[in-house]
Amino acid sequence: MNRAYAPAMAGPWNAAAARTGPTVRMYDMGGIGMLILGVLTAIPVSFVGRLYIGEVLLGLVGPVAIPLVVTMPGRYGKLARTLLIAMIISWIGYIGSDLYRGTPGFDYLRGWFRWVALISSYATLAWLGSKNVRYAVFFLIGWCLGTAFYPLFLANLPIRVWWKFYAGFPTILILAYFAGKFGPTIAAATMGAVGALSILLDSRSMMMTCLVTAGLSLIAGRRKPDARRSERRLSKSSVVVAVLAIGVCGAASLFIVEQIGIRYGYADRFERSNVRRWTNVEIAYEILKQSPLIGYGSWARDPEVARIRDKIVAKQVGKVTRSEAQDDLIIVHSQILQAWVEGGLIGLAFFVIYGWHLAEKGMRLAAVLPYEPLTPLIIFVLITAAWHFFASPFSGTSRVIISVACVLMCYLETGGTTARVAAPALAPAAPWRRSMAAMPRA
């Protein structure tokens, strides 16, 4: 075949843009190393609470990475530095609350090491992401593989339990990464299909996340690639468009989930789940009325506040069931509310900035940024991070999502100029990939 005709025969989504800069592939030494590090981050160890082997390894690099992040130039560096400083301020808030409340030693050490693990892991990933965001992406894919398969070595899990608590998020994320290479239509179809599988396996939050990811990916694919567009700030009209796009996608996904719940008998369980989530919000509100400025400390325990909690739970849910060890333990299943309850107003610093940028980057993805191969993965991760922000505790594996979400937001801050991939010599660039070639490095 005449090589001159090869470009015309290649599908647009099968081609990579001709880009300058270092290339990163999953099967290179760097890519394999990040995959292995991610897998190790799914394996827990007991050391002042629950840590993970990969977190420990990232933490060893933290003392070197933190000064590098603090002095990092450009827009990527500015946001990375802001998030890092906010984490440190929140940690100080926790320390102050623990000292004021006289938190038992083991509890405050667990609380402090939680922040140390997050800060050091994030700093290392942010520095690697400044070289190429795919280092953080490959780390996340490795973590997904470890999260999905490590539990199978410990127990025989029912398929629904395995999917909902272990394999669902990893499978969807890996599919989002590979489907994103084939363009917005294939990516959206893939997200829709795996979303349908999720609801059949009793995970409505994953289905809703998949459907919103599919919708926003299709919308991004319709935008004309433009380097100036990628670096453009949100205007008032863009905010309106973003709110409408996210609102329509979210409402459509919610309607579909509700109809499936009614059709297949999930509606009652969905309603009970909603009641429990609103109960957590009411508990946090009543607790914070008692002490809005100073937190209750790491792994907060307070008998009086626990009685308020039990009264609300009994009223909303109908019964109170917990172990004796949790009798006076205050658990709030919301990262933003938990930070306020445990660390007080100072402890809120990071999550306020983190939540703001989740919203701002989400609107940019919905209304400004054109499609690129990482778009479905980024949307899926940020929506999941936003869900955890409101409805999941700040502990355990959520630290991985927070760290990687922060790196991806720094990447979006630059218009996406740290992703460099190998370019086939004979393939034409898809429009959403050509846009990246014109972008200056941050």
C-alpha positions in Angstrom: 0.0 0.0 0.0 1.2 3.5 -0.8 2.2 5.1 2.5 0.9 8.5 1.1 -2.7 7.2 1.5 -2.3 5.9 5.0 -3.4 9.2 6.7 -6.7 9.2 4.8 -7.5 5.7 5.9 -6.9 6.2 9.6 -9.9 6.9 11.8 -9.6 10.4 13.5 -9.9 9.0 17.0 -7.2 6.4 16.3 -4.6 9.0 15.8 -2.6 11.0 18.3 -1.6 14.6 17.7 2.0 15.3 16.8 3.2 16.8 20.0 6.6 17.9 21.3 7.9 17.0 24.7 8.6 13.8 26.6 6.3 10.8 25.8 4.8 8.6 28.4 3.3 5.1 27.7 1.7 2.7 30.1 4.3 0.0 29.1 7.3 2.3 29.6 9.4 1.9 32.7 7.8 5.0 34.2 4.3 3.9 33.4 4.9 0.4 34.7 6.4 1.8 37.9 3.3 4.0 38.5 1.0 1.0 37.8 2.9 -1.0 40.4 2.9 1.8 42.9 -0.9 2.2 42.4 -1.5 -1.5 43.0 0.5 -1.3 46.2 -1.7 1.6 47.3 -4.6 -0.8 47.5 -2.9 -3.0 50.0 -3.4 -1.9 53.6 -1.0 -2.0 56.5 -1.6 -1.2 60.2 0.6 1.7 61.3 -1.0 4.3 63.5 -4.3 3.5 61.9 -5.0 2.2 58.3 -2.3 3.2 55.8 -1.4 1.7 52.4 1.9 0.4 51.2 1.9 2.8 48.2 1.0 5.7 50.5 4.1 4.9 52.6 6.3 4.8 49.5 4.9 8.1 48.2 5.3 9.6 51.7 9.0 8.8 51.6 9.4 11.1 48.6 7.1 13.7 50.2 9.9 15.7 52.0 11.6 16.2 48.7 8.4 16.7 46.7 6.9 19.3 49.0 9.6 22.0 48.4 9.4 21.3 44.7 5.6 21.9 44.6 6.0 25.1 46.7 8.4 26.5 44.1 6.7 25.2 41.0 6.1 27.9 38.4 3.1 28.6 36.2 -0.6 28.1 36.6 -0.2 24.5 37.4 2.2 25.3 40.2 0.0 28.1 41.6 -3.0 25.8 42.1 -0.8 22.9 43.3 0.8 25.2 45.9 -2.6 26.6 47.0 -4.0 23.1 47.5 -0.9 22.0 49.4 -0.9 25.0 51.7 -4.7 24.5 52.4 -4.0 20.9 53.4 -1.4 22.0 55.9 -3.7 24.7 57.3 -6.5 22.1 57.8 -4.0 19.8 59.5 -3.2 22.6 61.9 -6.9 23.0 62.6 -7.1 19.4 63.5 -4.0 19.7 65.8 -5.6 22.7 67.5 -8.9 21.0 68.0 -7.2 17.8 69.4 -5.2 19.8 71.9 -8.2 21.8 73.0 -10.4 18.8 73.4 -7.8 16.6 74.9 -8.2 13.9 72.3 -6.7 10.5 73.4 -3.2 9.9 72.0 -4.1 7.0 69.6 -7.0 8.9 68.1 -5.1 12.1 67.4 -2.2 10.2 66.0 -4.5 8.4 63.6 -6.1 11.8 62.7 -2.7 13.5 62.2 -1.2 10.6 60.1 -4.3 10.8 57.9 -3.3 14.3 56.9 0.4 13.5 56.7 -0.4 10.6 54.3 -2.6 12.9 52.2 -0.1 15.8 52.1 2.9 13.7 51.2 1.1 11.5 48.6 -0.5 14.6 47.0 2.8 16.5 46.8 4.6 13.5 45.1 1.8 13.0 42.6 1.5 16.7 41.9 5.2 16.9 41.1 5.0 13.9 38.8 1.9 15.3 37.3 3.7 18.5 36.4 6.0 16.4 34.2 3.2 14.5 32.7 -0.3 14.0 34.0 -0.4 10.5 32.8 1.9 9.5 35.6 -1.0 10.3 38.0 -3.4 8.6 35.7 -1.4 5.4 35.5 -1.0 5.4 39.3 -4.8 5.6 39.6 -5.3 2.8 37.1 -2.9 0.6 39.1 -4.8 1.5 42.3 -8.0 0.5 40.6 -6.5 -2.9 39.6 -5.4 -3.5 43.2 -8.7 -2.3 44.7 -10.7 -4.7 42.4 -8.6 -7.8 42.9 -6.9 -7.7 46.3 -10.2 -8.4 48.2 -10.7 -11.6 46.2 -7.6 -13.0 47.8 -9.2 -12.5 51.3 -12.8 -13.6 50.9 -15.4 -15.0 48.5 -17.6 -12.0 47.8 -21.1 -12.0 46.2 -20.9 -10.3 42.8 -23.1 -7.4 43.9 -21.0 -6.7 47.0 -17.8 -7.0 44.9 -19.0 -4.6 42.3 -20.5 -2.1 44.6 -17.7 -1.8 47.1 -14.6 -2.9 45.2 -14.8 -3.5 41.4 -17.3 -1.0 40.2 -15.4 2.3 40.3 -12.1 0.6 39.1 -13.8 -1.0 36.1 -15.6 2.1 35.1 -12.5 4.3 35.4 -10.3 1.9 33.3 -13.0 1.7 30.6 -13.2 5.5 30.6 -9.5 5.7 30.0 -9.4 3.4 27.1 -12.8 4.4 25.6 -11.7 8.0 25.7 -9.1 7.3 23.0 -11.8 6.4 20.5 -13.6 9.7 20.7 -16.7 11.1 22.5 -19.3 8.9 20.9 -17.6 5.6 21.8 -16.8 6.9 25.2 -20.4 8.0 25.9 -21.7 4.6 24.7 -19.3 2.8 26.9 -20.2 4.9 29.9 -23.9 4.3 29.3 -23.4 0.5 29.0 -21.4 0.2 32.2 -23.8 2.5 33.9 -26.7 0.1 33.0 -24.6 -2.7 34.4 -24.1 -0.8 37.6 -27.8 -0.3 38.3 -28.4 -4.0 37.7 -25.8 -4.7 40.3 -27.6 -2.3 42.7 -25.3 0.8 42.5 -27.3 3.9 41.6 -24.5 6.4 42.4 -22.2 4.7 39.8 -25.0 4.7 37.2 -25.7 8.4 37.7 -22.0 9.2 37.5 -21.6 7.2 34.3 -24.6 8.9 32.7 -23.4 12.4 33.6 -19.9 11.5 32.3 -21.5 10.3 29.0 -23.5 13.4 28.5 -20.7 15.9 29.3 -18.3 13.9 27.1 -20.7 14.2 24.1 -21.1 17.9 24.8 -17.3 18.4 24.9 -16.9 16.5 21.7 -19.1 19.1 19.8 -16.8 22.0 20.7 -14.3 23.3 18.2 -10.8 22.7 19.4 -9.0 26.0 20.2 -6.0 26.5 22.4 -7.3 29.9 23.4 -10.6 28.3 24.4 -8.8 25.8 26.7 -7.1 28.6 28.6 -10.1 30.8 28.8 -11.7 31.6 32.1 -15.3 31.1 32.9 -17.6 33.9 31.7 -21.1 34.5 33.0 -22.6 33.0 29.9 -20.3 30.0 30.3 -21.4 29.5 33.9 -25.1 29.5 32.7 -24.3 27.0 30.0 -22.3 24.8 32.5 -25.1 24.8 35.0 -27.7 23.9 32.4 -25.5 21.1 31.0 -24.8 19.6 34.3 -28.3 20.1 35.5 -29.8 18.4 32.4 -27.4 15.5 32.6 -27.9 15.1 36.3 -31.7 15.4 36.1 -31.9 12.9 33.2 -29.7 10.4 35.1 -31.8 10.8 38.3 -35.0 10.3 36.3 -33.6 7.1 34.8 -32.5 5.8 38.1 -35.8 6.5 39.8 -37.7 4.7 37.0 -35.5 1.7 37.2 -35.9 1.7 41.0 -39.7 1.6 40.5 -39.6 -1.0 37.8 -37.2 -3.5 39.6 -38.2 -2.9 43.2 -35.3 -0.8 44.3 -37.3 2.3 45.2 -37.8 1.6 48.9 -34.2 0.9 49.4 -33.2 4.0 47.5 -35.6 6.0 49.7 -34.0 4.6 52.9 -30.6 5.4 51.6 -31.7 9.0 51.0 -33.1 9.3 54.5 -29.8 8.1 56.0 -27.9 10.7 54.0 -30.1 13.5 55.1 -30.0 12.2 58.7 -26.2 12.7 58.6 -26.6 16.3 57.5 -29.1 16.9 60.3 -26.7 15.3 62.8 -23.9 17.5 61.6 -26.0 20.6 61.8 -27.0 19.9 65.4 -23.5 19.1 66.4 -22.1 22.2 64.8 -24.6 24.4 66.6 -23.0 23.3 69.9 -19.5 24.3 68.7 -19.2 26.0 65.3 -15.7 27.4 65.7 -13.6 24.7 67.5 -13.8 21.1 66.3 -14.3 18.0 68.4 -11.0 16.6 67.4 -9.8 13.6 65.4 -12.2 10.6 65.7 -14.4 12.9 67.7 -16.0 11.4 70.8 -18.5 13.2 73.0 -21.2 11.5 75.0 -23.6 14.5 75.0 -23.3 15.0 71.3 -23.7 11.2 70.8 -27.0 11.4 72.6 -28.1 14.1 70.2 -27.0 11.9 67.3 -28.9 8.9 68.6 -32.1 10.9 69.1 -32.0 12.1 65.5 -31.2 8.7 64.1 -34.1 7.1 66.1 -36.5 9.8 64.8 -35.5 9.5 61.1 -34.5 5.8 60.7 -36.4 4.2 63.6 -33.6 2.4 65.4 -30.0 2.9 66.5 -27.6 0.0 65.9 -23.9 0.3 66.6 -21.1 -1.5 68.5 -20.2 -0.5 72.1 -16.9 0.8 70.8 -18.8 3.3 68.6 -21.2 4.4 71.4 -19.8 7.9 71.7 -18.0 8.1 68.4 -19.3 10.9 66.1 -19.1 9.8 62.4 -20.3 12.2 59.7 -20.5 10.7 56.2 -19.5 13.9 54.4 -15.9 15.1 53.9 -16.8 18.8 54.2 -19.0 18.3 57.3 -16.5 15.9 58.9 -13.7 18.4 58.5 -15.8 21.0 60.2 -16.9 18.7 63.0 -13.4 17.4 63.7 -11.2 20.3 62.8 -13.4 23.4 63.3 -13.3 26.3 61.0 -9.6 26.1 60.4 -9.9 22.4 59.6 -12.4 23.4 56.8 -9.7 25.3 54.9 -8.7 22.6 52.4 -12.1 21.3 51.7 -13.5 24.7 51.0 -10.8 25.4 48.4 -11.1 21.8 47.1 -14.8 22.0 46.7 -14.6 25.4 45.0 -12.2 24.0 42.4 -14.2 20.9 41.9 -17.2 23.1 41.0 -15.1 25.5 38.9 -13.3 22.7 36.9 -16.6 20.8 36.5 -18.2 23.9 34.9 -15.2 24.4 32.6 -15.5 20.8 31.5 -19.2 21.3 30.9 -19.0 24.6 29.0 -15.5 25.5 27.9 -12.9 22.8 27.4 -13.0 20.8 24.2 -12.8 17.0 24.1 -9.5 15.2 24.6 -8.7 11.5 25.2 -8.6 12.0 29.0 -11.9 13.9 29.2 -14.1 10.9 30.2 -11.7 9.8 32.9 -11.3 13.3 34.3 -15.1 13.9 34.3 -15.7 10.6 36.0 -13.0 11.2 38.7 -14.2 14.7 39.5 -17.8 13.7 39.7 -16.9 10.8 42.0 -14.7 13.2 44.1 -17.7 15.6 44.3 -19.9 12.8 45.5 -17.4 11.8 48.2 -17.1 15.5 49.1 -20.8 15.6 50.1 -21.6 12.0 51.0 -18.5 10.0 52.1 -16.2 10.2 55.1 -12.7 11.5 55.0 -10.8 8.3 55.5 -9.1 5.3 53.9 -9.2 5.1 50.1 -10.9 8.5 49.7 -7.4 10.0 50.2 -6.4 8.5 46.8 -9.4 10.0 45.0 -8.6 13.4 46.7 -4.9 13.4 45.7 -5.5 12.4 42.1 -8.5 14.7 41.7 -6.3 17.6 42.9 -3.6 16.7 40.3 -6.2 16.5 37.5 -7.6 19.9 38.5 -4.1 21.4 38.3 -3.8 19.8 34.8 -7.1 21.5 33.8 -5.9 24.8 35.2 -3.2 24.9 32.4 -5.7 23.9 29.7 -4.2 20.4 29.7 -0.6 21.0 28.7 1.3 18.4 30.7 -0.1 15.3 28.9 2.3 14.2 26.3 1.8 10.9 24.4 3.6 9.2 21.6 2.4 10.2 18.1 2.1 7.7 15.2 3.8 9.3 12.2 1.2 8.4 9.6 -2.1 9.2 11.4 -4.0 12.5 11.1 -4.9 14.2 14.4 -8.4 14.1 15.6 -9.7 17.7 16.1 -9.8 17.3 19.9 -6.2 16.1 19.8 -4.9 18.8 17.4 -6.0 21.4 19.9 -3.5 20.2 22.4 -0.5 20.6 20.0 -1.0 24.3 19.9 -1.0 24.8 23.6 2.1 26.2 25.3 3.6 24.3 28.2 2.8 25.8 31.6 
